[in-house]
Amino acid sequence: MNTSLNISLSSAVLLAVAFWLTLVKDVSTFQPDFAEPIINISVAIGRDATFTCHVRHLGGYRVGWVKANTKAIQAIHEQVITHNPRVTVSHADLNTWNLHIKSVMEEDRGGYMCQLNTDPMKSQIGYLDVVIPPDFITEDTSSDVIVPEGSSVKLTCRAKGYPEPVVTWRREDGTEIVLKDSAGTKQLVTSYRGEVLKLVKISRSEMGSYLCIASNGVPPSVSKRISLSIHFHPVIQVPNQLVGAPLGTDVSIECLVEASPKSINYWVKDTGEMIVSSPKYQVQDIPKSLYETKMTMTVRAIQKEDMGSYRCIAKNSLGEVDSSIRLYEIPQPNRKVYSPKYGTDQNDIVKPGGNGDKSSKPKLTYPTDDEEQQYGGSAEDFEDMIDSMQPHQHHHHHSHQQQHPYGSRPTSRSPFGSMDHPNSINGRNGNGNGGGTSSNSNNKNLIPLMNDIATRKPFVIPPGRAGDGSLEGSNAAGQRITTELLGLWRSVLVLLGTSWYAIHRQRH
């Protein structure tokens, strides 16, 4: 009996232990755990940030949020513990728990821990990175700079932000930055990286606006414009110091001015009169760059009194400079050229004996002395004249058999290629051949011919303009002068020959 009772008690104890072990196993199997890790967050300052903690089998356990670096409790389950009004919590179900931080600040940066109050405690961490876009530190950044030419200058741009910004320099107009080392070696770059840009022995070409740009990958990047002004004494360049134009035309003169600060520019005539825009004058200043200006002045319908010197003057706070341009008259480009021909014009040679009258005398007319014509008589004209006179003296009875030299030579040998050039002497008689007149007629024709030659202007050299193919400044000038001198020499020969012939006739 006792034995049976003991067996029964032992069986009950074993069953109780087995049940207890099974219960402990089931409880251990359904303890809370994290379903996935917390994602790190990077947000710009002022934005909102949210951490999410995913839990499974939470059961009766609670979820808490702790700031990792300060150990400050943010919230437990649905209750916010911190006094930070920007922190809140929420959950969609027992598996998803959220920590919200509104308008994050730089001090919010760090790790945030999601905890489960198990034994031992379970936790995981997510990190909040608060990035800050770049901004300039005003007190450490240069403002606009004014320096004299040839000096050195440092341009500084210091920026803050997170991550630390990188500062890059560029010129606003896109031109290159001139860098010089201690030895004076130049290096041209389109951009320069660094907070301080040092410019050594600057020249006027480096004047302008420089941009410093700060960036750190967090939009937006920022830039600052720094104006660099370089002051120097005015300088004037004159492309043409001697300008010519015909009367009645418009002519423009110009001066190129370089000055900084910008100069006051004006024109003065040689009489001391300041020239301003009017119906007679047009005055303009055309900016070419920050320090370059083109001064132009147009004189309309220039007259004799407009000729002379004009001064362009530039003046700024550092000094004054001027330059002179001389305006002179050149002849009109359309000059009259005579074309010798038979006719009744005052410059024509009238053909004698037109009505068959063999006693008529040749009539020679010439251009007026005030017109510029080169003397075109040739040595062959002199020979022809002598040949035409000799038959009259010695072989008059053979005139019906011998042909006058002009009968076989219908064209003149003058350079102009016409039969009778206005300045040539061909010694024609009245009937066009050698046998139509007596020796007395020749003597009568000879006297006015000699007087006319003696009183004629030999030639006039018309002036020209440099670079337009006329006498002045061209290779053809020498050739033309040589031709005119030869024509003068031939005319002298004609005069001497006719004089000798007249004396010879009087002796015989």
C-alpha positions in Angstrom: 0.0 0.0 0.0 2.7 2.4 1.0 4.7 1.4 -2.0 1.9 2.3 -4.4 1.5 5.7 -2.7 5.1 6.6 -3.1 5.0 5.7 -6.8 2.0 7.9 -7.3 3.7 10.9 -5.6 6.8 10.5 -7.6 4.9 10.5 -10.9 3.1 13.7 -9.9 6.3 15.5 -9.2 7.8 14.4 -12.5 4.8 15.6 -14.3 4.9 19.0 -12.6 8.6 19.5 -13.4 8.0 18.6 -17.0 5.2 21.1 -17.3 7.3 23.8 -15.7 10.1 23.2 -18.1 7.8 23.3 -21.1 6.3 26.6 -19.9 9.8 28.2 -19.5 10.7 27.0 -22.9 7.6 28.6 -24.5 8.2 31.9 -22.7 11.8 32.0 -23.9 10.8 31.3 -27.5 8.5 34.4 -27.7 10.7 37.1 -26.1 10.8 40.5 -28.0 13.5 41.1 -30.6 14.5 43.7 -33.3 13.2 42.8 -36.7 15.7 45.1 -38.6 18.4 47.7 -37.8 17.7 51.4 -37.4 18.6 53.4 -40.6 21.1 56.3 -40.2 19.8 59.8 -41.1 21.5 62.8 -42.6 19.4 66.0 -42.9 20.1 69.6 -43.3 19.7 71.9 -40.4 16.1 73.1 -39.9 14.6 70.0 -41.5 12.7 67.2 -39.7 14.2 63.8 -38.8 12.4 60.5 -37.9 13.9 57.2 -36.5 11.9 54.0 -36.8 12.5 50.9 -34.6 11.0 47.6 -35.8 10.2 45.1 -33.0 8.6 41.6 -33.0 7.1 39.6 -30.2 7.0 42.6 -27.9 4.3 41.2 -25.7 4.1 43.0 -22.4 7.5 44.7 -22.8 8.1 48.3 -23.4 10.1 50.4 -26.0 12.3 53.3 -24.9 14.4 56.0 -26.7 17.7 57.3 -25.3 20.2 59.9 -26.6 23.4 57.8 -26.8 26.0 60.4 -26.0 24.2 62.1 -23.1 22.2 59.1 -21.8 19.2 61.4 -21.8 15.9 59.4 -22.0 13.8 60.8 -24.8 10.6 58.7 -24.4 9.3 55.3 -22.9 6.7 53.6 -24.9 4.1 56.3 -25.7 5.3 58.8 -23.1 7.8 61.6 -24.0 10.2 62.1 -21.1 12.6 64.8 -22.5 11.6 68.5 -22.1 12.5 69.2 -25.7 9.3 70.2 -27.4 10.6 69.3 -30.8 10.7 65.5 -29.8 7.6 63.3 -30.2 6.9 59.5 -30.5 4.3 57.5 -32.4 3.6 53.8 -33.4 1.5 52.2 -36.0 1.2 48.9 -34.2 3.2 47.0 -31.6 5.9 46.3 -34.1 6.7 49.8 -35.4 7.8 52.6 -33.1 8.9 56.1 -34.3 10.9 58.9 -32.7 10.3 62.3 -34.4 12.7 65.4 -34.1 11.3 68.5 -35.7 13.5 71.4 -37.1 16.7 69.7 -36.2 19.5 71.7 -34.8 23.2 71.2 -34.7 23.1 69.9 -31.1 20.7 67.2 -32.2 23.6 65.5 -34.1 24.5 62.1 -32.6 23.3 58.5 -31.9 19.7 57.6 -30.8 19.2 54.2 -29.0 16.0 52.1 -29.2 15.8 49.9 -26.0 13.7 46.9 -24.9 13.3 46.4 -21.2 14.2 42.7 -21.3 16.6 41.0 -19.0 19.2 41.6 -20.1 18.2 44.8 -21.9 18.3 44.8 -25.7 19.1 47.9 -27.8 20.2 49.2 -31.2 21.4 52.7 -32.4 20.7 54.9 -35.3 22.8 58.0 -36.0 21.6 61.5 -37.0 23.9 63.6 -39.0 22.9 67.3 -39.2 24.6 68.9 -42.2 24.9 72.7 -42.6 25.1 74.5 -46.0 28.1 76.9 -46.4 28.0 80.5 -45.3 30.6 83.2 -45.2 32.1 84.6 -42.0 31.6 88.3 -42.6 34.2 89.6 -40.3 36.9 87.4 -41.9 35.9 88.1 -45.5 37.3 90.9 -47.7 35.1 93.7 -49.0 35.8 95.7 -52.2 39.4 96.7 -52.5 41.1 99.8 -54.1 44.9 99.6 -54.6 47.5 101.5 -56.8 48.9 99.7 -59.8 52.0 97.7 -59.1 51.2 96.9 -55.5 50.2 93.5 -54.0 46.8 92.6 -52.4 45.2 89.6 -50.5 41.6 88.7 -51.1 40.1 86.6 -48.3 37.0 84.5 -48.1 36.3 82.4 -45.0 33.3 80.1 -44.8 31.6 77.9 -42.3 29.4 74.9 -42.7 29.2 71.1 -42.1 31.1 69.4 -43.7 33.8 72.1 -43.9 33.3 74.1 -47.1 35.9 74.4 -49.9 36.5 77.9 -51.3 37.2 78.5 -55.0 38.1 81.7 -56.7 37.1 82.8 -60.2 37.0 86.0 -62.2 33.5 87.3 -63.0 34.2 88.0 -66.6 35.7 84.5 -67.2 39.3 85.7 -67.8 42.2 84.0 -66.2 43.7 84.8 -62.8 47.3 85.8 -62.8 49.4 84.1 -60.1 53.0 85.0 -59.5 55.6 83.3 -57.3 58.4 85.0 -55.4 60.6 84.8 -58.5 58.0 86.7 -60.5 57.0 83.7 -62.7 53.5 84.0 -64.0 50.9 81.3 -64.0 47.5 81.7 -65.6 44.6 79.7 -64.1 40.9 79.8 -64.6 40.2 79.0 -60.9 42.1 78.9 -57.6 41.2 76.9 -54.5 41.9 78.3 -51.1 40.5 80.9 -48.7 43.2 83.5 -49.5 44.0 84.7 -53.0 47.2 86.7 -53.2 47.9 88.9 -56.2 51.4 90.3 -56.6 52.4 93.4 -58.5 49.0 93.8 -60.0 48.5 95.5 -63.4 45.4 97.3 -64.8 44.4 94.2 -66.7 43.7 92.4 -63.4 41.1 95.0 -62.5 37.6 93.6 -62.1 35.3 91.5 -60.0 36.5 88.3 -58.3 34.0 85.6 -57.1 34.8 83.4 -54.1 32.5 80.3 -54.1 32.0 78.1 -51.0 30.5 74.6 -51.3 30.4 71.4 -49.2 28.0 69.2 -51.1 25.0 70.6 -49.1 22.9 72.9 -51.3 22.9 75.7 -51.8 26.5 76.8 -52.5 27.2 80.5 -51.8 29.3 83.1 -53.5 30.6 86.5 -52.8 31.6 89.2 -55.3 34.7 91.3 -54.4 35.5 94.2 -56.7 39.2 95.0 -57.2 39.9 98.6 -58.4 43.4 99.5 -59.6 44.1 103.2 -59.8 46.7 104.7 -62.2 47.5 107.9 -64.0 45.6 108.6 -67.3 47.2 107.4 -70.6 46.2 108.4 -74.1 47.0 106.6 -77.3 46.3 108.2 -80.7 46.0 105.8 -83.7 46.5 108.7 -86.3 48.1 112.0 -85.4 47.8 113.4 -88.9 44.4 113.1 -90.6 43.6 114.6 -94.1 40.2 115.1 -95.8 38.8 117.0 -98.7 36.8 120.2 -98.1 33.1 119.7 -97.6 33.4 116.1 -96.2 32.9 114.7 -92.7 36.0 113.6 -90.9 36.4 111.7 -87.6 39.4 111.7 -85.2 39.8 109.5 -82.1 41.9 109.0 -79.0 42.1 105.9 -76.8 42.1 106.7 -73.1 43.1 104.4 -70.2 42.4 105.8 -66.7 41.3 104.7 -63.2 39.4 106.2 -61.6 37.4 107.1 -64.7 38.7 110.3 -66.3 36.9 113.4 -67.5 37.5 113.6 -71.3 37.1 116.6 -73.6 38.4 118.1 -76.9 40.0 121.5 -77.3 40.9 123.3 -80.6 44.2 125.0 -81.2 42.5 128.3 -80.5 41.8 127.2 -76.9 38.1 126.7 -77.6 36.5 123.6 -75.9 34.5 121.6 -78.3 31.0 120.2 -77.4 28.4 118.4 -79.5 26.6 120.7 -81.9 25.4 120.7 -85.5 29.1 121.3 -86.5 30.7 118.7 -84.1 29.7 115.3 -82.8 31.6 114.3 -79.6 31.3 110.8 -78.1 32.9 108.8 -75.3 32.5 105.0 -75.9 33.5 102.7 -72.9 35.6 99.7 -74.0 36.3 98.2 -70.5 36.5 99.2 -66.9 39.4 101.5 -67.6 39.4 102.0 -71.4 37.4 104.7 -73.2 37.4 105.6 -76.9 37.1 109.4 -77.5 35.7 110.3 -81.0 35.0 113.7 -82.6 33.4 114.2 -86.0 33.7 117.5 -87.9 30.9 117.9 -90.4 31.5 119.5 -93.8 35.0 120.7 -93.0 36.1 124.1 -94.3 39.4 125.9 -94.4 38.9 127.3 -91.0 38.5 123.8 -89.5 42.0 122.8 -90.4 44.5 122.8 -87.6 45.3 121.0 -84.4 42.8 119.4 -82.0 43.8 118.2 -78.5 42.1 115.3 -76.6 42.5 115.7 -72.9 41.9 113.2 -70.1 41.9 114.1 -66.4 41.3 112.2 -63.1 42.3 112.6 -59.5 45.8 111.2 -60.2 46.8 113.5 -63.1 46.1 114.9 -66.5 47.3 114.0 -70.0 46.6 115.2 -73.5 47.6 114.4 -77.1 47.3 116.3 -80.4 45.8 115.4 -83.8 46.4 117.6 -86.8 43.7 117.9 -89.5 44.8 119.0 -93.0 43.2 119.5 -96.4 43.7 117.1 -99.3 42.5 117.7 -102.9 39.2 116.4 -104.1 39.6 112.8 -105.4 37.7 113.6 -108.7 40.3 115.5 -110.8 39.6 116.6 -114.4 41.6 114.8 -117.1 41.9 116.3 -120.5 41.3 114.2 -123.6 42.7 116.1 -126.6 40.4 115.9 -129.7 39.3 118.1 -132.5 36.4 120.4 -131.5 35.5 123.8 -130.2 36.1 123.3 -126.4 38.6 125.7 -124.9 41.0 122.8 -124.2 40.8 121.3 -127.7 43.1 121.8 -130.7 41.2 123.3 -133.6 42.0 121.5 -136.8 43.2 124.1 -139.3 42.2 124.3 -143.0 38.8 122.8 -142.4 37.3 124.8 -145.3 40.1 124.1 -147.7 41.8 127.5 -147.2 45.5 126.7 -147.5 46.4 130.1 -146.1 44.7 129.6 -142.8 47.0 129.5 -139.8 47.0 126.7 -137.2 45.3 127.6 -134.0 46.6 125.9 -130.8 44.8 126.3 -127.5 45.9 125.0 -124.1 44.3 124.4 -120.7 44.2 127.3 -118.3 47.2 127.8 -116.1 45.2 127.3 -112.8 44.5 123.7 -113.7 47.0 121.1 -112.8 48.2 119.3 -116.0 51.6 117.7 -116.6 53.5 118.9 -119.6 53.3 116.1 -122.2 55.5 117.3 -125.1 58.0 114.8 -126.5 61.4 115.0 -128.3 59.9 113.4 -131.4 57.4 116.3 -131.7 60.5 118.5 -132.0 61.9 116.3 -134.8 58.6 116.3 -136.6 58.4 120.0 -136.5 61.9 120.5 -137.9 61.2 117.9 -140.6 58.0 119.8 -141.5 59.8 123.1 -141.8 62.9 122.0 -143.8 61.0 121.1 -147.0 59.5 124.6 -147.1 63.0 126.1 -147.1 64.9 124.0 -149.5 62.5 121.7 -151.5 59.4 123.7 -152.0 59.1 122.8 -155.7 58.9 119.1 -154.7 56.1 119.5 -152.3 53.7 117.7 -154.6 55.9 114.6 -154.6 57.0 114.5 -151.0 54.5 113.5 -148.3 54.5 115.6 -145.1 55.7 113.6 -142.1 52.2 113.9 -140.6 50.8 112.2 -143.6 52.5 108.9 -142.7 52.3 109.5 -138.9 48.7 110.1 -138.1 49.2 109.7 -134.3 51.2 111.7 -131.9 54.0 110.2 -129.8 53.0 111.9 -126.7 52.5 109.8 -123.6 48.7 110.3 -123.8 48.4 108.5 -127.2 46.2 111.1 -128.9 47.0 112.9 -132.2 47.7 116.3 -130.5 48.2 116.5 -126.8 47.3 119.9 -125.3 50.9 120.5 -124.2 52.6 119.0 -127.3 53.9 121.0 -130.3 53.6 119.2 -133.6 54.3 122.2 -136.0 51.4 121.5 -138.4 50.9 123.8 -141.3 47.6 124.9 -142.7 46.9 122.2 -145.2 48.0 119.2 -143.2 51.0 118.3 -145.5 54.5 119.7 -146.1 53.9 121.6 -149.3 50.9 123.8 -148.8 52.5 127.0 -147.4 55.5 129.2 -147.9 58.5 129.8 -145.7 57.0 133.2 -144.6 54.0 131.4 -143.2 56.3 129.2 -141.2 58.1 132.2 -139.8 54.8 133.8 -138.8 53.6 130.6 -137.0 56.9 130.2 -135.2 56.8 133.4 -133.2 53.6 132.8 -131.2 54.6 129.2 -130.8 57.9 130.2 -129.1 56.1 132.7 -126.9 53.5 130.2 -125.8 56.2 127.6 -125.0 58.2 130.1 -123.0 55.2 131.2 -120.9 53.6 127.8 -120.3 53.8 126.2 -116.9 55.9 123.1 -117.4 54.0 120.8 -114.9 52.3 120.8 -111.5 52.7 117.9 -109.1 49.4 117.4 -107.4 49.5 116.5 -103.7 48.4 113.1 -102.6 47.3 111.2 -99.5 49.5 108.5 -97.8 48.3 105.0 -98.5 45.9 105.8 -101.4 48.2 105.1 -104.3 49.0 108.7 -105.1 52.3 110.5 -105.0 52.7 110.6 -101.3 53.5 107.3 -99.7 53.5 105.2 -102.9 56.1 103.6 -105.2 54.4 105.2 -108.2 55.4 108.7 -107.0 59.0 108.4 -108.2 58.0 107.1 -111.6 55.5 109.9 -112.1 58.0 112.7 -111.0 60.6 111.1 -113.4 58.1 111.2 -116.3 57.3 114.8 -115.6 60.9 115.8 -115.4 61.6 114.1 -118.8 58.6 116.0 -120.3 60.1 119.3 -118.9 63.5 118.4 -120.4 62.0 117.7 -123.8 60.1 121.0 -123.7 63.4 122.8 -123.1 64.9 120.9 -126.1 62.0 122.1 -128.2 62.4 125.6 -127.1 66.2 125.6 -127.8 65.7 124.0 -131.2 63.0 126.4 -132.4 65.1 129.4 -131.2 68.1 128.1 -133.1 66.1 127.6 -136.2 64.7 131.1 -136.0 68.1 132.6 -135.7 69.4 130.5 -138.5 66.5 131.6 -140.8 67.2 135.3 -140.0 70.9 134.9 -141.0 70.0 133.4 -144.3 
